[in-house]
């Protein structure tokens, strides 16, 4: 982990706040990258709204790290929930485990439990920040540090875009950053409990998400799969 890479990330955080002030929000899922970004935001001494989604299907370990971060960084965390009427209608029609029945229904579940609440969380904002890294998946290879997010119609900042997985973990260890206990049980990517699993040695890091779908290899939930323009 080079100090220059940390400085570059800190500079991007400061740039986002300088350009957008209260109109930029960090969408945090409390995975390894996101807790590093939370620590960097704290180090940068900048106030950024931290938003997170409670889909209603999260593992207990995610709630635990959420609260550990709340205490450690003394930052308010805005938790957004799905619309109760939408979830009720979906479950009434398709059952609680609809995501196992088809790719279409899995995407519907992600749409209602994640995309709609994220839209609400980002409404009125002009930019958002994420902890995505380029080498997490082939679908993220084209992502840049600053982009126009065509899907949400706002600017997107990715301060960790150039970090490797090893650098993320070196930072967590060195700075004693709270992290999701599921990572110690071989979950590299953590989302909802029924849609995340541990991976075996040699498997793609995102193979533990929606593993029953064979569609196009590694699946995305849609939060970061939108068409993007590099800046
Ligand atoms: S990850 Fe699974 S449970 Fe969570 S919103 Fe998507 S399909 Fe539904």
py3Dmol code that shows the C-alpha trace and the ligand (Angstrom):
import py3Dmol

protein = """\
ATOM      1  CA  UNK A   1       0.000   0.000   0.000  1.00  0.00           C
ATOM      2  CA  UNK A   2       1.664   3.176  -1.134  1.00  0.00           C
ATOM      3  CA  UNK A   3       1.018   6.453   0.641  1.00  0.00           C
ATOM      4  CA  UNK A   4       0.603   8.114  -2.763  1.00  0.00           C
ATOM      5  CA  UNK A   5      -2.388   5.896  -3.534  1.00  0.00           C
ATOM      6  CA  UNK A   6      -3.986   6.828  -0.205  1.00  0.00           C
ATOM      7  CA  UNK A   7      -3.278  10.503  -0.897  1.00  0.00           C
ATOM      8  CA  UNK A   8      -4.868  10.192  -4.338  1.00  0.00           C
ATOM      9  CA  UNK A   9      -8.031   8.755  -2.793  1.00  0.00           C
ATOM     10  CA  UNK A  10      -8.101  11.453  -0.099  1.00  0.00           C
ATOM     11  CA  UNK A  11      -7.689  14.115  -2.801  1.00  0.00           C
ATOM     12  CA  UNK A  12     -10.665  12.721  -4.728  1.00  0.00           C
ATOM     13  CA  UNK A  13     -12.820  12.739  -1.580  1.00  0.00           C
ATOM     14  CA  UNK A  14     -11.878  16.375  -0.949  1.00  0.00           C
ATOM     15  CA  UNK A  15     -12.564  17.214  -4.604  1.00  0.00           C
ATOM     16  CA  UNK A  16     -16.041  15.657  -4.399  1.00  0.00           C
ATOM     17  CA  UNK A  17     -16.896  17.711  -1.305  1.00  0.00           C
ATOM     18  CA  UNK A  18     -15.379  20.886  -2.780  1.00  0.00           C
ATOM     19  CA  UNK A  19     -17.457  20.479  -5.942  1.00  0.00           C
ATOM     20  CA  UNK A  20     -20.703  19.173  -4.458  1.00  0.00           C
ATOM     21  CA  UNK A  21     -20.769  19.930  -0.735  1.00  0.00           C
ATOM     22  CA  UNK A  22     -23.920  18.481   0.870  1.00  0.00           C
ATOM     23  CA  UNK A  23     -25.110  17.230  -2.526  1.00  0.00           C
ATOM     24  CA  UNK A  24     -22.710  14.272  -2.570  1.00  0.00           C
ATOM     25  CA  UNK A  25     -23.532  11.046  -0.697  1.00  0.00           C
ATOM     26  CA  UNK A  26     -21.472   7.932  -0.044  1.00  0.00           C
ATOM     27  CA  UNK A  27     -23.500   4.768  -0.729  1.00  0.00           C
ATOM     28  CA  UNK A  28     -22.029   2.342   1.786  1.00  0.00           C
ATOM     29  CA  UNK A  29     -22.752  -1.394   1.981  1.00  0.00           C
ATOM     30  CA  UNK A  30     -20.103  -1.962   4.694  1.00  0.00           C
ATOM     31  CA  UNK A  31     -18.068  -4.427   2.623  1.00  0.00           C
ATOM     32  CA  UNK A  32     -14.258  -4.333   2.902  1.00  0.00           C
ATOM     33  CA  UNK A  33     -13.844  -1.515   0.380  1.00  0.00           C
ATOM     34  CA  UNK A  34     -16.619   0.560   1.910  1.00  0.00           C
ATOM     35  CA  UNK A  35     -15.218   0.471   5.452  1.00  0.00           C
ATOM     36  CA  UNK A  36     -11.856   1.618   4.042  1.00  0.00           C
ATOM     37  CA  UNK A  37     -13.609   4.477   2.271  1.00  0.00           C
ATOM     38  CA  UNK A  38     -15.443   5.372   5.467  1.00  0.00           C
ATOM     39  CA  UNK A  39     -12.092   5.549   7.276  1.00  0.00           C
ATOM     40  CA  UNK A  40     -10.625   7.699   4.483  1.00  0.00           C
ATOM     41  CA  UNK A  41     -13.605  10.087   4.589  1.00  0.00           C
ATOM     42  CA  UNK A  42     -13.047  10.438   8.321  1.00  0.00           C
ATOM     43  CA  UNK A  43      -9.324  11.081   7.731  1.00  0.00           C
ATOM     44  CA  UNK A  44     -10.078  13.617   5.027  1.00  0.00           C
ATOM     45  CA  UNK A  45     -11.987  15.578   7.650  1.00  0.00           C
ATOM     46  CA  UNK A  46     -14.885  16.064   5.289  1.00  0.00           C
ATOM     47  CA  UNK A  47     -18.556  15.684   6.025  1.00  0.00           C
ATOM     48  CA  UNK A  48     -20.304  13.448   3.514  1.00  0.00           C
ATOM     49  CA  UNK A  49     -23.771  11.962   3.942  1.00  0.00           C
ATOM     50  CA  UNK A  50     -23.417   8.197   4.432  1.00  0.00           C
ATOM     51  CA  UNK A  51     -26.383   6.320   3.006  1.00  0.00           C
ATOM     52  CA  UNK A  52     -27.012   2.584   3.199  1.00  0.00           C
ATOM     53  CA  UNK A  53     -29.778   0.225   2.140  1.00  0.00           C
ATOM     54  CA  UNK A  54     -31.457  -2.220   4.480  1.00  0.00           C
ATOM     55  CA  UNK A  55     -33.083  -4.615   2.037  1.00  0.00           C
ATOM     56  CA  UNK A  56     -34.762  -6.537   4.851  1.00  0.00           C
ATOM     57  CA  UNK A  57     -32.662  -9.620   3.972  1.00  0.00           C
ATOM     58  CA  UNK A  58     -29.229  -8.596   5.301  1.00  0.00           C
ATOM     59  CA  UNK A  59     -27.040 -10.890   7.409  1.00  0.00           C
ATOM     60  CA  UNK A  60     -26.701 -10.026  11.126  1.00  0.00           C
ATOM     61  CA  UNK A  61     -22.948  -9.509  10.568  1.00  0.00           C
ATOM     62  CA  UNK A  62     -23.728  -6.531   8.313  1.00  0.00           C
ATOM     63  CA  UNK A  63     -25.820  -4.877  11.024  1.00  0.00           C
ATOM     64  CA  UNK A  64     -22.973  -5.534  13.477  1.00  0.00           C
ATOM     65  CA  UNK A  65     -20.344  -3.786  11.344  1.00  0.00           C
ATOM     66  CA  UNK A  66     -22.779  -0.964  10.598  1.00  0.00           C
ATOM     67  CA  UNK A  67     -23.122  -0.227  14.302  1.00  0.00           C
ATOM     68  CA  UNK A  68     -19.379  -0.705  14.930  1.00  0.00           C
ATOM     69  CA  UNK A  69     -18.680   1.956  12.268  1.00  0.00           C
ATOM     70  CA  UNK A  70     -21.338   4.268  13.667  1.00  0.00           C
ATOM     71  CA  UNK A  71     -19.546   4.189  17.030  1.00  0.00           C
ATOM     72  CA  UNK A  72     -16.014   4.342  15.650  1.00  0.00           C
ATOM     73  CA  UNK A  73     -16.537   7.288  13.298  1.00  0.00           C
ATOM     74  CA  UNK A  74     -19.379   9.111  15.047  1.00  0.00           C
ATOM     75  CA  UNK A  75     -20.998   9.654  11.668  1.00  0.00           C
ATOM     76  CA  UNK A  76     -24.753   9.633  11.181  1.00  0.00           C
ATOM     77  CA  UNK A  77     -25.711   6.776   8.871  1.00  0.00           C
ATOM     78  CA  UNK A  78     -28.894   7.207   6.865  1.00  0.00           C
ATOM     79  CA  UNK A  79     -30.577   3.814   6.461  1.00  0.00           C
ATOM     80  CA  UNK A  80     -33.069   3.520   3.613  1.00  0.00           C
ATOM     81  CA  UNK A  81     -35.646   0.737   3.532  1.00  0.00           C
ATOM     82  CA  UNK A  82     -37.680  -0.598   0.600  1.00  0.00           C
ATOM     83  CA  UNK A  83     -41.235   0.593   0.163  1.00  0.00           C
ATOM     84  CA  UNK A  84     -43.357  -1.714   2.343  1.00  0.00           C
ATOM     85  CA  UNK A  85     -46.309  -1.786  -0.091  1.00  0.00           C
ATOM     86  CA  UNK A  86     -44.021  -2.754  -3.001  1.00  0.00           C
ATOM     87  CA  UNK A  87     -42.409  -5.584  -1.001  1.00  0.00           C
ATOM     88  CA  UNK A  88     -45.793  -6.823   0.198  1.00  0.00           C
ATOM     89  CA  UNK A  89     -47.208  -6.915  -3.332  1.00  0.00           C
ATOM     90  CA  UNK A  90     -44.104  -8.686  -4.686  1.00  0.00           C
ATOM     91  CA  UNK A  91     -44.105 -11.318  -1.925  1.00  0.00           C
ATOM     92  CA  UNK A  92     -47.863 -11.841  -2.205  1.00  0.00           C
ATOM     93  CA  UNK A  93     -47.515 -12.581  -5.906  1.00  0.00           C
ATOM     94  CA  UNK A  94     -44.186 -14.437  -6.073  1.00  0.00           C
ATOM     95  CA  UNK A  95     -43.290 -15.622  -2.560  1.00  0.00           C
ATOM     96  CA  UNK A  96     -40.388 -14.669  -0.287  1.00  0.00           C
ATOM     97  CA  UNK A  97     -37.718 -16.577  -2.216  1.00  0.00           C
ATOM     98  CA  UNK A  98     -38.675 -15.421  -5.706  1.00  0.00           C
ATOM     99  CA  UNK A  99     -35.036 -14.739  -6.549  1.00  0.00           C
ATOM    100  CA  UNK A 100     -34.482 -18.506  -6.911  1.00  0.00           C
ATOM    101  CA  UNK A 101     -37.232 -18.882  -9.514  1.00  0.00           C
ATOM    102  CA  UNK A 102     -35.811 -16.878 -12.422  1.00  0.00           C
ATOM    103  CA  UNK A 103     -33.261 -14.225 -13.306  1.00  0.00           C
ATOM    104  CA  UNK A 104     -36.139 -11.884 -14.089  1.00  0.00           C
ATOM    105  CA  UNK A 105     -37.634 -12.308 -10.611  1.00  0.00           C
ATOM    106  CA  UNK A 106     -34.218 -11.956  -8.969  1.00  0.00           C
ATOM    107  CA  UNK A 107     -33.765  -8.666 -10.787  1.00  0.00           C
ATOM    108  CA  UNK A 108     -37.273  -7.633  -9.730  1.00  0.00           C
ATOM    109  CA  UNK A 109     -36.373  -8.326  -6.093  1.00  0.00           C
ATOM    110  CA  UNK A 110     -33.132  -6.279  -6.410  1.00  0.00           C
ATOM    111  CA  UNK A 111     -35.100  -3.527  -8.116  1.00  0.00           C
ATOM    112  CA  UNK A 112     -37.618  -3.234  -5.270  1.00  0.00           C
ATOM    113  CA  UNK A 113     -35.289  -3.902  -2.346  1.00  0.00           C
ATOM    114  CA  UNK A 114     -32.228  -2.001  -3.634  1.00  0.00           C
ATOM    115  CA  UNK A 115     -32.648   0.172  -6.722  1.00  0.00           C
ATOM    116  CA  UNK A 116     -35.849   1.952  -5.680  1.00  0.00           C
ATOM    117  CA  UNK A 117     -34.541   2.816  -2.166  1.00  0.00           C
ATOM    118  CA  UNK A 118     -31.227   3.947  -3.707  1.00  0.00           C
ATOM    119  CA  UNK A 119     -33.113   6.223  -6.082  1.00  0.00           C
ATOM    120  CA  UNK A 120     -34.907   7.713  -3.087  1.00  0.00           C
ATOM    121  CA  UNK A 121     -31.618   8.097  -1.187  1.00  0.00           C
ATOM    122  CA  UNK A 122     -30.001   9.854  -4.155  1.00  0.00           C
ATOM    123  CA  UNK A 123     -32.990  12.028  -5.025  1.00  0.00           C
ATOM    124  CA  UNK A 124     -31.960  15.672  -5.063  1.00  0.00           C
ATOM    125  CA  UNK A 125     -28.233  14.832  -4.871  1.00  0.00           C
ATOM    126  CA  UNK A 126     -25.835  15.799  -7.610  1.00  0.00           C
ATOM    127  CA  UNK A 127     -23.154  13.161  -7.018  1.00  0.00           C
ATOM    128  CA  UNK A 128     -22.536   9.873  -5.262  1.00  0.00           C
ATOM    129  CA  UNK A 129     -19.465   8.050  -4.046  1.00  0.00           C
ATOM    130  CA  UNK A 130     -18.822   4.308  -4.030  1.00  0.00           C
ATOM    131  CA  UNK A 131     -16.071   1.887  -3.009  1.00  0.00           C
ATOM    132  CA  UNK A 132     -15.964  -0.042  -6.296  1.00  0.00           C
ATOM    133  CA  UNK A 133     -12.604  -1.277  -7.564  1.00  0.00           C
ATOM    134  CA  UNK A 134     -11.740  -1.935 -11.204  1.00  0.00           C
ATOM    135  CA  UNK A 135     -10.406  -5.450 -10.644  1.00  0.00           C
ATOM    136  CA  UNK A 136     -13.508  -6.673  -8.761  1.00  0.00           C
ATOM    137  CA  UNK A 137     -15.187  -7.880 -11.953  1.00  0.00           C
ATOM    138  CA  UNK A 138     -14.872  -7.762 -15.725  1.00  0.00           C
ATOM    139  CA  UNK A 139     -17.978  -5.551 -15.780  1.00  0.00           C
ATOM    140  CA  UNK A 140     -16.057  -2.930 -13.756  1.00  0.00           C
ATOM    141  CA  UNK A 141     -12.976  -2.774 -16.020  1.00  0.00           C
ATOM    142  CA  UNK A 142     -14.162   0.347 -17.831  1.00  0.00           C
ATOM    143  CA  UNK A 143     -15.018   2.308 -14.690  1.00  0.00           C
ATOM    144  CA  UNK A 144     -13.099   5.517 -13.967  1.00  0.00           C
ATOM    145  CA  UNK A 145     -12.358   7.497 -10.806  1.00  0.00           C
ATOM    146  CA  UNK A 146     -14.928  10.133 -11.819  1.00  0.00           C
ATOM    147  CA  UNK A 147     -17.778   9.347 -14.173  1.00  0.00           C
ATOM    148  CA  UNK A 148     -21.156  10.559 -15.290  1.00  0.00           C
ATOM    149  CA  UNK A 149     -23.604   7.941 -14.085  1.00  0.00           C
ATOM    150  CA  UNK A 150     -26.156   7.800 -16.874  1.00  0.00           C
ATOM    151  CA  UNK A 151     -28.435   5.491 -14.886  1.00  0.00           C
ATOM    152  CA  UNK A 152     -28.917   7.874 -11.970  1.00  0.00           C
ATOM    153  CA  UNK A 153     -28.150  11.045 -13.930  1.00  0.00           C
ATOM    154  CA  UNK A 154     -25.540  12.337 -11.481  1.00  0.00           C
ATOM    155  CA  UNK A 155     -21.731  12.370 -11.103  1.00  0.00           C
ATOM    156  CA  UNK A 156     -20.089   9.299  -9.565  1.00  0.00           C
ATOM    157  CA  UNK A 157     -16.816   9.275  -7.600  1.00  0.00           C
ATOM    158  CA  UNK A 158     -14.920   6.002  -7.092  1.00  0.00           C
ATOM    159  CA  UNK A 159     -11.901   6.859  -4.889  1.00  0.00           C
ATOM    160  CA  UNK A 160     -10.741   3.225  -4.586  1.00  0.00           C
ATOM    161  CA  UNK A 161     -11.006   2.425  -8.286  1.00  0.00           C
ATOM    162  CA  UNK A 162      -7.262   1.647  -8.587  1.00  0.00           C
ATOM    163  CA  UNK A 163      -6.858  -0.259  -5.310  1.00  0.00           C
ATOM    164  CA  UNK A 164      -6.204  -3.992  -5.292  1.00  0.00           C
ATOM    165  CA  UNK A 165      -7.905  -6.391  -2.894  1.00  0.00           C
ATOM    166  CA  UNK A 166      -4.555  -6.877  -1.080  1.00  0.00           C
ATOM    167  CA  UNK A 167      -4.244  -3.105  -0.586  1.00  0.00           C
ATOM    168  CA  UNK A 168      -7.756  -2.907   0.859  1.00  0.00           C
ATOM    169  CA  UNK A 169      -6.943  -5.604   3.412  1.00  0.00           C
ATOM    170  CA  UNK A 170      -3.524  -4.148   4.232  1.00  0.00           C
ATOM    171  CA  UNK A 171      -5.259  -0.836   5.015  1.00  0.00           C
ATOM    172  CA  UNK A 172      -7.918  -2.530   7.181  1.00  0.00           C
ATOM    173  CA  UNK A 173      -5.257  -4.371   9.209  1.00  0.00           C
ATOM    174  CA  UNK A 174      -2.923  -1.397   9.509  1.00  0.00           C
ATOM    175  CA  UNK A 175      -5.634   1.006  10.651  1.00  0.00           C
ATOM    176  CA  UNK A 176      -7.693  -1.495  12.635  1.00  0.00           C
ATOM    177  CA  UNK A 177     -10.816  -0.661  10.623  1.00  0.00           C
ATOM    178  CA  UNK A 178     -14.016  -2.522  11.680  1.00  0.00           C
ATOM    179  CA  UNK A 179     -15.062  -5.030   8.997  1.00  0.00           C
ATOM    180  CA  UNK A 180     -17.811  -7.544   8.295  1.00  0.00           C
ATOM    181  CA  UNK A 181     -17.052 -10.821  10.115  1.00  0.00           C
ATOM    182  CA  UNK A 182     -18.297 -12.780   7.085  1.00  0.00           C
ATOM    183  CA  UNK A 183     -15.087 -11.819   5.262  1.00  0.00           C
ATOM    184  CA  UNK A 184     -13.233 -14.107   7.702  1.00  0.00           C
ATOM    185  CA  UNK A 185     -15.540 -16.914   6.558  1.00  0.00           C
ATOM    186  CA  UNK A 186     -14.493 -16.544   2.900  1.00  0.00           C
ATOM    187  CA  UNK A 187     -17.222 -14.175   1.744  1.00  0.00           C
ATOM    188  CA  UNK A 188     -15.394 -11.669  -0.498  1.00  0.00           C
ATOM    189  CA  UNK A 189     -18.655 -10.034  -1.634  1.00  0.00           C
ATOM    190  CA  UNK A 190     -21.520  -9.606   0.830  1.00  0.00           C
ATOM    191  CA  UNK A 191     -25.063  -8.633  -0.025  1.00  0.00           C
ATOM    192  CA  UNK A 192     -28.348 -10.115   1.136  1.00  0.00           C
ATOM    193  CA  UNK A 193     -28.078 -13.290   3.234  1.00  0.00           C
ATOM    194  CA  UNK A 194     -29.857 -15.663   0.816  1.00  0.00           C
ATOM    195  CA  UNK A 195     -27.888 -14.345  -2.174  1.00  0.00           C
ATOM    196  CA  UNK A 196     -24.331 -14.436  -0.762  1.00  0.00           C
ATOM    197  CA  UNK A 197     -22.150 -17.451  -0.036  1.00  0.00           C
ATOM    198  CA  UNK A 198     -18.552 -18.306   0.782  1.00  0.00           C
ATOM    199  CA  UNK A 199     -16.284 -19.087  -2.166  1.00  0.00           C
ATOM    200  CA  UNK A 200     -13.679 -21.807  -2.628  1.00  0.00           C
ATOM    201  CA  UNK A 201      -9.986 -21.196  -3.335  1.00  0.00           C
ATOM    202  CA  UNK A 202      -9.536 -20.135  -6.963  1.00  0.00           C
ATOM    203  CA  UNK A 203     -13.139 -19.068  -7.531  1.00  0.00           C
ATOM    204  CA  UNK A 204     -13.934 -15.633  -8.940  1.00  0.00           C
ATOM    205  CA  UNK A 205     -14.476 -13.213  -6.000  1.00  0.00           C
ATOM    206  CA  UNK A 206     -18.018 -12.479  -7.228  1.00  0.00           C
ATOM    207  CA  UNK A 207     -18.916 -16.143  -7.719  1.00  0.00           C
ATOM    208  CA  UNK A 208     -20.506 -16.057  -4.270  1.00  0.00           C
ATOM    209  CA  UNK A 209     -23.354 -13.840  -5.468  1.00  0.00           C
ATOM    210  CA  UNK A 210     -26.426 -15.333  -7.223  1.00  0.00           C
ATOM    211  CA  UNK A 211     -24.315 -18.443  -7.940  1.00  0.00           C
ATOM    212  CA  UNK A 212     -27.306 -20.417  -9.197  1.00  0.00           C
ATOM    213  CA  UNK A 213     -27.529 -18.137 -12.241  1.00  0.00           C
ATOM    214  CA  UNK A 214     -25.322 -19.223 -15.103  1.00  0.00           C
ATOM    215  CA  UNK A 215     -26.447 -16.457 -17.436  1.00  0.00           C
ATOM    216  CA  UNK A 216     -23.324 -14.504 -18.433  1.00  0.00           C
ATOM    217  CA  UNK A 217     -20.918 -15.676 -15.781  1.00  0.00           C
ATOM    218  CA  UNK A 218     -20.593 -13.184 -12.927  1.00  0.00           C
ATOM    219  CA  UNK A 219     -23.820 -11.369 -12.031  1.00  0.00           C
ATOM    220  CA  UNK A 220     -24.393  -7.753 -10.981  1.00  0.00           C
ATOM    221  CA  UNK A 221     -27.323  -6.372  -8.988  1.00  0.00           C
ATOM    222  CA  UNK A 222     -27.708  -3.289 -11.170  1.00  0.00           C
ATOM    223  CA  UNK A 223     -26.330  -0.696  -8.757  1.00  0.00           C
ATOM    224  CA  UNK A 224     -23.066  -0.407 -10.687  1.00  0.00           C
ATOM    225  CA  UNK A 225     -23.999  -2.001 -13.988  1.00  0.00           C
ATOM    226  CA  UNK A 226     -25.382   1.100 -15.629  1.00  0.00           C
ATOM    227  CA  UNK A 227     -23.861   2.593 -18.752  1.00  0.00           C
ATOM    228  CA  UNK A 228     -21.134   4.983 -17.682  1.00  0.00           C
ATOM    229  CA  UNK A 229     -19.190   7.730 -19.368  1.00  0.00           C
ATOM    230  CA  UNK A 230     -15.606   8.289 -18.300  1.00  0.00           C
ATOM    231  CA  UNK A 231     -14.572  11.795 -17.472  1.00  0.00           C
TER     232      UNK A 231
END
"""
ligand_1 = """\
8
LIG
S -29.642 -9.683 -3.364
Fe -31.245 -11.296 -3.309
S -32.626 -10.874 -1.555
Fe -31.312 -9.067 -1.947
S -32.572 -7.747 -3.197
Fe -31.320 -8.931 -4.633
S -32.482 -10.811 -5.091
Fe -33.466 -9.804 -3.325
"""
view = py3Dmol.view(width=600, height=400)
view.addModel(protein, "pdb")
view.setStyle({"model": 0}, {"cartoon": {"style": "trace"}})
view.addModel(ligand_1, "xyz")
view.setStyle({"model": 1}, {"stick": {}})
view.zoomTo()
view.show()
